[in-house]
Amino acid sequence: MGFQVASDESIKNGAITDVYFERVSEALRRRGINPFVEMEVRASGLPLNWQWALFAGLEEVLELAEGLEADLFAMEEGEVFYPGEPVLRMSGRYLDFGVYETAVLGLICQASGIATNAARCRMAAGERTLISFGARRMHPALAPMIERNAYIGGCDGVAVVESARRLGIEPSGTMSHTLILCARDERTAYEAFDEAMGPEVKRIALIDTFQDEKFGALYAAEVLGDRLFGVRLDTPGSRRGDFLKIMQEVRWELDIRGFADVGLFISGDINEDRILEYNCVADAYGVGTHISNSRVVNFAMDIVQVERVPLAKRGKTSGVKQVWSCPDDGCRVMALVSDGPRECPVCGRAMSALMSERIRSGEIVSPGPPPAEIRAGVLRRLSGLEL
């Protein structure tokens, strides 16, 4: 039977589409109607009162649109956008690409939500280590997509082996409770892990399987000594009580016994608010569901021009638009492309166009940078934003 996932071929040939696009195409084809259209992708609002979001998923959109008789302009992947701003534009004869609207939106709505939530966690965590742990909360076929966008959004590492391979980084993780349960005691588990792993793998011991966290941390330090890099607290909610207080106790006891260099790695239902709460004592976070199950960005793809004439449905603004940004003060202006380059209304400097040509007549002309470079650009942009 196979897994319940669409094949690359079915996505590329337009089978992953809402049926009304097929019916619309058939109706237009029978009447010989096939106008040249410009379609823009924008989000009128953002989830959870976000003031901004990150544009992600462009790499897969380019994979989809390559070979279509269409042109495509888009913001850089990892660019910040605000409600109402177009992030992508496709143009061509409607029947040549209209059926792909479902797939285009699907490729960027979820990716942008994940990247944005990762970025918000990154901002909350500051310089502390941030690892994506959430692939297990979604279909495994989506793991590389989830973790790519978590990584470009600012996570330092990802847990899934295949995701890390595609990103060109080493996978990140600690040890699992199953190791300790199978070994039936912590000492055997810690020693087995220490013996089996090379020096490149950090020794981060789980301390809450059988013991109180404070005594578990001291026991891990006793067993592994100076090879212990950190201790991980993944305490279930039913046992937490005041979790911050537990962490502070662990930190205190390690410090006064000469283990001040042992870090505290925190996981289990972590989100940006808890990161801000725990920063006073935590050194690293594993964030799962909060990133992998992020709210999607509700992009819409709408016709804004037909046969070079501005035209849009009610509630949408017609005309082909560009978003301009000032490199000095961050001022942004949305205007018609036909208005030409803009000067910053604040400082008078020339503004930069945020959407640029990516595909010309089906050929990719600007494929975009690798994930590590996208991530570096995101980190630079985040320095000028607020949660």
Wavefront OBJ file of the C-alpha trace (Angstrom):
o trace
v 0.000 0.000 0.000
v 2.862 2.375 0.740
v 2.911 5.522 2.814
v 0.105 8.061 2.480
v 2.229 10.729 0.835
v 2.171 12.302 -2.604
v 4.989 11.419 -4.975
v 7.235 14.071 -6.489
v 5.691 13.223 -9.846
v 2.101 13.780 -8.695
v 3.044 17.178 -7.273
v 4.961 18.206 -10.386
v 2.227 17.114 -12.796
v -0.452 19.113 -10.983
v -2.400 16.224 -9.458
v -2.104 17.766 -5.994
v -4.635 20.473 -6.663
v -8.094 21.409 -5.485
v -10.583 20.022 -7.954
v -12.104 23.413 -8.689
v -8.850 24.468 -10.358
v -9.176 21.541 -12.763
v -12.803 22.447 -13.445
v -11.976 26.128 -13.940
v -9.196 25.209 -16.356
v -11.514 22.962 -18.350
v -14.185 25.668 -18.560
v -11.664 28.281 -19.737
v -10.104 25.884 -22.221
v -13.441 25.052 -23.819
v -14.139 28.757 -24.369
v -10.632 29.505 -25.605
v -9.985 31.854 -22.680
v -6.383 31.882 -21.490
v -5.340 35.382 -20.428
v -1.919 36.544 -19.340
v -2.227 37.052 -15.588
v -0.137 38.245 -12.675
v -0.785 36.451 -9.380
v 0.559 37.613 -6.017
v 0.994 35.672 -2.799
v 0.411 37.588 0.418
v -0.913 37.092 3.953
v -3.464 39.622 5.140
v -2.729 38.703 8.752
v -0.410 36.551 10.849
v -1.196 33.958 13.523
v -0.978 34.509 17.271
v -0.631 38.293 16.951
v 2.790 37.999 15.323
v 3.938 41.383 14.071
v 6.232 39.837 11.451
v 7.072 36.469 9.915
v 9.804 34.799 7.863
v 9.268 33.776 4.254
v 10.275 30.136 3.747
v 9.637 27.292 1.322
v 10.934 29.084 -1.775
v 13.408 26.330 -2.644
v 10.576 23.844 -3.129
v 8.446 26.355 -5.037
v 11.312 26.761 -7.502
v 11.506 22.980 -7.821
v 7.785 22.920 -8.603
v 7.727 25.857 -11.023
v 10.827 24.926 -13.009
v 9.758 23.983 -16.514
v 6.419 25.791 -16.401
v 5.746 28.522 -18.945
v 5.748 31.185 -16.276
v 7.906 33.807 -14.598
v 8.390 34.005 -10.859
v 9.568 36.808 -8.592
v 9.990 36.328 -4.847
v 11.591 37.627 -1.700
v 14.711 35.853 -0.509
v 14.074 32.810 1.608
v 14.417 33.893 5.228
v 13.339 37.469 4.481
v 11.122 39.190 7.024
v 7.678 40.184 5.792
v 4.686 41.953 7.288
v 0.922 41.517 6.803
v -0.267 42.650 3.397
v 3.121 42.524 1.683
v 3.453 40.303 -1.400
v 6.203 37.718 -0.969
v 5.933 35.982 -4.350
v 4.536 36.705 -7.796
v 3.897 34.402 -10.753
v 2.985 35.557 -14.226
v 2.094 33.825 -17.459
v -0.889 32.374 -19.278
v -3.283 31.204 -16.586
v -3.718 27.704 -17.973
v 0.046 27.177 -17.881
v 0.320 27.440 -14.097
v -3.034 28.130 -12.423
v -3.572 24.527 -11.373
v -0.456 24.714 -9.164
v -1.919 27.240 -6.719
v -2.702 24.544 -4.138
v 0.846 23.207 -4.161
v 2.535 26.622 -4.185
v 0.611 27.720 -1.110
v 1.155 24.414 0.651
v 4.904 24.656 0.134
v 5.206 28.066 1.772
v 2.379 28.272 4.347
v 3.712 25.547 6.627
v 7.389 26.261 5.978
v 6.978 29.935 6.858
v 5.142 29.111 10.078
v 7.872 26.710 11.197
v 10.703 29.087 10.306
v 8.978 31.945 12.116
v 8.383 29.970 15.304
v 11.983 28.761 15.248
v 13.119 32.370 14.855
v 10.998 33.466 17.798
v 12.506 30.698 19.938
v 15.940 31.757 18.722
v 15.302 35.326 19.830
v 13.979 34.157 23.189
v 16.960 31.851 23.797
v 19.600 34.422 22.926
v 23.006 32.728 22.620
v 21.834 29.494 24.264
v 21.847 26.309 22.200
v 18.551 25.560 20.444
v 17.833 22.144 18.898
v 14.817 21.045 16.838
v 13.290 17.959 18.488
v 9.825 17.936 16.938
v 9.981 15.805 13.788
v 8.307 12.909 15.617
v 5.153 14.991 16.025
v 4.464 15.025 12.282
v 4.471 12.544 9.388
v 8.032 11.216 8.910
v 7.960 12.151 5.235
v 7.870 15.777 6.391
v 10.882 15.541 8.712
v 13.414 17.058 6.268
v 11.044 19.933 5.480
v 10.284 20.602 9.143
v 13.889 20.553 10.231
v 15.210 22.518 7.266
v 12.876 25.358 8.168
v 13.609 25.035 11.881
v 17.306 25.310 11.011
v 17.034 28.303 8.699
v 14.794 29.938 11.314
v 17.661 29.827 13.786
v 17.911 26.404 15.419
v 21.516 25.372 15.959
v 20.851 21.743 15.137
v 18.255 19.130 14.227
v 17.654 15.654 15.607
v 16.767 13.559 12.552
v 19.660 11.867 10.753
v 18.324 12.358 7.212
v 17.392 15.981 7.862
v 20.899 16.743 9.087
v 22.443 14.957 6.096
v 20.494 17.141 3.684
v 21.500 20.257 5.600
v 25.151 19.277 5.609
v 25.415 19.286 9.411
v 25.793 16.657 12.120
v 22.559 15.528 13.804
v 22.091 16.675 17.394
v 20.785 14.768 20.386
v 21.437 13.458 23.862
v 20.496 9.993 25.088
v 17.012 8.547 25.375
v 15.088 7.197 28.336
v 14.976 3.873 26.490
v 18.732 3.457 26.953
v 18.382 3.798 30.714
v 15.289 1.592 30.877
v 16.883 -1.139 28.781
v 20.041 -0.976 30.891
v 17.848 -0.907 34.036
v 20.113 1.526 35.851
v 21.756 4.846 35.123
v 25.362 3.803 35.705
v 25.220 1.017 33.138
v 23.475 3.337 30.674
v 25.884 6.237 31.150
v 28.942 4.001 30.876
v 27.572 2.197 27.815
v 26.900 5.501 26.076
v 30.315 6.850 27.018
v 32.058 3.728 25.707
v 30.103 3.590 22.444
v 30.278 7.238 21.386
v 33.261 8.961 19.839
v 34.747 12.137 21.315
v 32.729 14.309 18.913
v 29.482 13.302 20.681
v 28.814 15.363 23.786
v 27.938 13.418 26.921
v 24.581 14.837 28.000
v 22.995 12.581 30.596
v 19.268 12.208 31.156
v 18.742 12.501 34.892
v 15.000 12.097 35.471
v 14.278 8.473 34.549
v 14.407 6.964 38.049
v 15.741 9.641 40.396
v 15.057 13.074 41.740
v 16.688 15.488 39.292
v 19.087 16.976 41.841
v 20.487 13.632 42.923
v 20.352 12.329 39.357
v 22.578 15.174 38.199
v 25.105 14.508 40.947
v 25.102 10.797 40.138
v 25.757 11.490 36.447
v 28.654 13.734 37.452
v 30.010 11.007 39.722
v 29.856 8.386 36.950
v 31.181 10.457 34.033
v 33.314 13.026 35.820
v 34.860 15.653 33.580
v 33.522 13.848 30.486
v 30.008 15.025 31.404
v 29.100 17.946 29.150
v 25.569 18.473 30.397
v 22.508 17.023 32.066
v 19.107 16.939 30.432
v 15.878 17.558 32.285
v 12.857 16.185 30.426
v 10.668 15.816 33.501
v 7.009 14.982 32.718
v 4.423 17.552 33.687
v 2.932 15.317 36.388
v 6.267 15.360 38.251
v 7.436 18.902 37.665
v 5.927 21.052 40.354
v 7.992 24.231 40.181
v 10.243 23.251 37.271
v 12.321 26.411 37.440
v 12.995 25.753 41.120
v 14.087 22.200 40.295
v 16.530 23.520 37.685
v 17.908 26.055 40.143
v 18.477 23.325 42.733
v 20.301 21.179 40.176
v 22.452 24.126 39.160
v 23.320 24.956 42.762
v 24.313 21.431 43.709
v 26.466 20.963 40.611
v 28.182 24.317 41.133
v 29.172 23.803 44.754
v 30.641 20.397 43.913
v 32.923 21.652 41.178
v 30.707 20.962 38.170
v 29.933 24.536 37.167
v 30.871 23.702 33.568
v 28.138 21.075 33.274
v 25.294 22.623 31.295
v 21.547 22.262 31.807
v 19.726 21.034 28.695
v 15.952 21.502 29.004
v 13.272 19.769 26.920
v 9.631 18.783 27.166
v 6.813 21.140 26.126
v 9.191 24.059 25.616
v 7.944 27.215 23.905
v 9.170 30.789 23.617
v 7.473 31.885 26.839
v 9.048 29.073 28.842
v 12.409 29.776 27.254
v 12.207 33.345 28.530
v 11.278 32.025 31.981
v 14.068 29.433 32.123
v 16.884 31.497 30.622
v 18.164 32.467 34.060
v 19.442 28.924 34.560
v 19.159 26.918 31.305
v 22.059 26.534 28.869
v 20.298 24.740 26.010
v 16.828 23.803 24.806
v 15.298 21.013 22.793
v 12.091 22.364 21.264
v 9.662 19.910 19.732
v 5.948 20.409 19.152
v 6.075 24.193 19.435
v 8.191 24.353 16.270
v 7.139 21.276 14.294
v 3.419 21.925 14.790
v 3.634 25.663 14.218
v 0.583 27.555 13.059
v 0.690 27.994 9.309
v 0.870 31.403 7.690
v -2.396 31.810 5.791
v -1.047 32.985 2.476
v -3.452 33.528 -0.405
v -2.607 33.588 -4.112
v -4.692 36.057 -6.094
v -4.867 37.492 -9.578
v -3.985 41.198 -9.453
v -3.630 41.928 -13.165
v -5.168 40.488 -16.348
v -3.724 41.234 -19.788
v -1.573 44.019 -18.259
v -4.632 45.729 -16.744
v -4.936 45.934 -12.931
v -7.822 43.733 -11.793
v -8.520 41.988 -8.485
v -11.464 40.590 -6.562
v -13.129 42.473 -3.724
v -10.933 42.812 -0.665
v -7.702 42.643 -2.683
v -5.590 45.441 -4.145
v -5.011 45.259 -7.884
v -1.820 45.950 -9.778
v 1.640 44.381 -9.715
v 3.452 45.459 -6.571
v 6.958 45.549 -5.140
v 8.158 45.886 -1.548
v 10.995 48.350 -1.021
v 13.252 48.479 2.031
v 15.765 51.076 3.197
v 19.118 49.475 4.117
v 19.778 52.201 6.698
v 16.638 52.644 8.766
v 14.552 49.610 7.767
v 11.703 51.734 6.421
v 9.489 49.725 4.047
v 7.203 50.873 1.250
v 4.849 48.828 -0.923
v 4.189 50.382 -4.329
v 3.338 49.483 -7.903
v 6.236 48.084 -9.903
v 5.399 50.617 -12.590
v 6.283 53.428 -10.181
v 9.938 52.409 -10.410
v 12.663 52.563 -7.733
v 11.860 54.343 -4.512
v 13.692 56.723 -2.246
v 13.358 56.304 1.514
v 10.769 58.783 2.835
v 12.777 59.027 6.067
v 16.410 59.442 4.976
v 16.178 59.907 1.203
v 18.480 56.988 0.354
v 17.724 54.607 -2.502
v 15.622 51.683 -1.317
v 16.190 48.033 -2.241
v 13.569 45.890 -3.960
v 12.832 42.814 -1.837
v 11.296 40.696 -4.590
v 13.619 39.683 -7.402
v 13.456 37.430 -10.453
v 13.797 33.724 -9.669
v 12.362 31.991 -12.743
v 12.175 33.279 -16.308
v 10.018 31.305 -18.763
v 10.375 28.188 -16.670
v 14.137 28.432 -16.171
v 15.595 29.068 -12.728
v 17.806 32.154 -12.921
v 18.393 32.642 -9.182
v 18.297 29.378 -7.209
v 18.982 30.878 -3.814
v 21.730 30.224 -1.272
v 22.296 27.027 0.771
v 20.505 26.616 4.118
v 23.471 27.709 6.251
v 23.671 30.986 4.345
v 19.912 31.531 4.630
v 20.177 30.911 8.376
v 23.007 33.433 8.709
v 20.866 36.022 6.932
v 17.952 35.295 9.258
v 20.130 35.792 12.334
v 21.245 39.175 11.012
v 17.647 40.237 10.420
v 16.477 39.081 13.837
v 18.857 41.494 15.529
v 16.577 44.345 14.445
v 13.277 42.760 15.489
v 11.269 42.332 18.671
v 9.194 39.377 19.821
l 1 2 3 4 5 6 7 8 9 10 11 12 13 14 15 16 17 18 19 20 21 22 23 24 25 26 27 28 29 30 31 32 33 34 35 36 37 38 39 40 41 42 43 44 45 46 47 48 49 50 51 52 53 54 55 56 57 58 59 60 61 62 63 64 65 66 67 68 69 70 71 72 73 74 75 76 77 78 79 80 81 82 83 84 85 86 87 88 89 90 91 92 93 94 95 96 97 98 99 100 101 102 103 104 105 106 107 108 109 110 111 112 113 114 115 116 117 118 119 120 121 122 123 124 125 126 127 128 129 130 131 132 133 134 135 136 137 138 139 140 141 142 143 144 145 146 147 148 149 150 151 152 153 154 155 156 157 158 159 160 161 162 163 164 165 166 167 168 169 170 171 172 173 174 175 176 177 178 179 180 181 182 183 184 185 186 187 188 189 190 191 192 193 194 195 196 197 198 199 200 201 202 203 204 205 206 207 208 209 210 211 212 213 214 215 216 217 218 219 220 221 222 223 224 225 226 227 228 229 230 231 232 233 234 235 236 237 238 239 240 241 242 243 244 245 246 247 248 249 250 251 252 253 254 255 256 257 258 259 260 261 262 263 264 265 266 267 268 269 270 271 272 273 274 275 276 277 278 279 280 281 282 283 284 285 286 287 288 289 290 291 292 293 294 295 296 297 298 299 300 301 302 303 304 305 306 307 308 309 310 311 312 313 314 315 316 317 318 319 320 321 322 323 324 325 326 327 328 329 330 331 332 333 334 335 336 337 338 339 340 341 342 343 344 345 346 347 348 349 350 351 352 353 354 355 356 357 358 359 360 361 362 363 364 365 366 367 368 369 370 371 372 373 374 375 376 377 378 379 380 381 382 383 384 385 386 387
